Amino acid sequence: MAKQKHIVFTGGGTLGHVMPNLPLIEAYLKKGWKVSYIGSKKGEERAKIEALNIPYYPIRTGKLRRYFDWQNFLDVFNVFIAILQSFFLMLRLRPDVLFSKGGYVALPPVVGAWLMRVPIVIHESDMTPGLTTKLSKRFAKKICVSFQNATKYFPKELVHWTGLPVRNLVFKAERSRGLEVSGFSGQRPILLTFGGSLGAEFLNAIVRENVRNGNLAAYDVVNICGQGKLDRSMKFDNYVQFESLSDDFLHIMQSADLVLTRGGATSLFELLAMKKLHIVVPLSKNASRGDQIDNAMYFANLGVSSFIEEEDYTWEKMEAIIQQTLANKKAILEEIERLEFAVATEKVLQVIQTVAS
């Protein structure tokens, strides 16, 4: 009897490093593979993965920083312990392949797998590689990227442009369920605003300000604000807020006529797969490595996204972008149609198969 194939996934810190794993996990479970996951003890990935009833192995985490911080000394120790934990997990599990989606939890499992000669495939979501990807690429057999422009950062013989896998529910989400969750009738256009799994203070602030002063009176506004970021003073008939939503979030997205969001790759690919008009306010370079700005500019140049940087924001500029986006709806949707999103999962599966066979 043939030995059951076994794949281990890793990735976490934010849901953007977890969500692309979900359609791949679903595919491998259908194929009859054994599937396991290595993540952090308290990260957002834990609840998401444990709900799938697959083995979850928590390890220590240490954040990888590009700047000096006294916490770096402790985190170097945590990363070293996590590598040891990962090595012994690989020794026990003996998987056929490790798939890494990135995030600071992912480097120790990659090193542990390499030490045990387990083939490694990594995936980079953004236009430019993050620090974990830069460190992990030397251990990888294959590297998948979401953006064609990102191939230049990796050896030609290793890199594959696959796109970014999106959850199957993206293609099945229902507007009626979204309206039910929000409580809106759908008679007025719905504006959805969210800042990724952790929320975004800047987006919360500007949408609430413009609900209060009546600038958004023509819209019903759904604000996914992040854990602990509810504003109890916001009592308006056209405004509803949630800290977070699980699968209902995609139903809410399906009900939206316009979306205001950050520039995380997972969010953008899901919006485009769902063919949603959207405006990106990327995290500024003062608070990031600028990857969200790169993502936003890439899709803006393709004619499928609009964006404005935080430092340039005024309501007048935002209003002009909203009106321009709505006026160009037909052309934008035609450009989105040219992009192939349903095939990304299959392309990644094919790459993994080349090293796991």
Secondary structure, DSSP 8 states (H G I E B T S, - for coil): -----EEEEE--SSGGGTTTHHHHHHHHHHHT-EEEEEEESSSHHHHHHHTTTS-EEEE------SS--THHHHHHHHHHHHHHHHHHHHHHH--SEEEE--STTSHHHHHHHHHTT--EEEEE-SSS--HHHHHHGGG-SEEEESSGGGGGGS-TTTEEE------GGGGT--HHHHHHHHT--SSS-EEEEE-STT--HHHHHHHHHHHHTTTTTTSEEEEE--TT---TT---TTEEEES--STHHHHHHHH-SEEEE---HHHHHHHHHTT--EEE----TTSS-SHHHHHHHHHHHTTS-EE--GGG--HHHHHHHHHHHHHTHHHHHHHHHTS--TTHHHHHHHHHHHHH-
